[in-house]
Amino acid sequence: MRRVNGLATVGRALTCGGAVEKRLAQAALMSTCSSSSSNSHILSQKLADRLGLSRPSLVRRVAGTMLFSVAASSLAQDALAKEKPRSEKFLPKEVVLYQYEACPFCNKVKAFLDYYNIPYKIVEVNPISKKEIKWSDYKKVPILKVDGEQMVDSSDIINKLFHRINPDSSIPDGEEKKWLEWVDNHLVHVLSPNIYRSTSEALESFDYITTHGNFSFTERLVAKYAGAAAMYFVSKKLKKKHNITDERAALYEAAETWVDALNGRHYLAGGSKPNLADLAVFGVLRPIWYLTSGKDMVEHTRISEWYGRMENAVGESARIK
């Protein structure tokens, strides 16, 4: 694993560094592979002549230092991306999220809570009876209770929390606002027709939901089969409503549209940290990532590199178990 990580780090150096740095990184790479000792000696001799250094061994030492520097720089960037934001202005005593495990809107809220390291409890709502939210006049999920205050609608929840964490910040606009609206108005509508595309995929999804939820054995069976059957037919209506002819093609197109929007940047806003749009896209994609639809998306699009970066940035769940 260390060798693989080292090679990946040098690969980044070869694509991002200057000409001399590239040659030094190449020498370092050659010197780390035991099967390339003769090639390494030849390369070191050529580099010594090219760089005006007296001994090939000196090149190897310089190259080794270069490799260490590149690796250290990469690790520092990774650490920065993983650093959890902190806020002394928003420290709630209790946060409770009422959710469905596979709900994209619920996962959008969880991605925000995880990234900002806000501890929260989960109440899994039975999708058939919804008995867990009978206390509320709002009959959809997510519902977030913050110290007893009810918040509803994923976008409103995130906006309220964001401004409590960052009271001096302005409302997202421009590119960030555009892609936040794209998530709610387009991306989420592509997911259900894919998650419940066939009876087998619908059962796969509800098996995941009921396995992670707080259901009795009987409730799990009812929720799995009744829920899967219901959502299979609902997904067909959603497909027609949103003019989707090919579910997978629409999913792949959405993923590619997002990658194109990044335009080579690590995150939408550039820099070393994701913004709200990054978190929203990551959140709604997270529940399908290990389902059949998510695996197909990874295989047929370029989104996995950004998604892996987001996994590192968001870090471990802040959920209280």
PyMOL commands that set and color helices and strands:
alter all, ss='L'
color gray80, all
select helices_A, chain A and resi 2-16+19-32+34-51+56-82+104-115+131-133+154-165+174-195+199-212+217-241+247-262+276-288+292-300+304-314
alter helices_A, ss='H'
color red, helices_A
select strands_A, chain A and resi 95-99+121-124+143-146+149-152
alter strands_A, ss='S'
color yellow, strands_A
deselect
rebuild
show_as cartoon
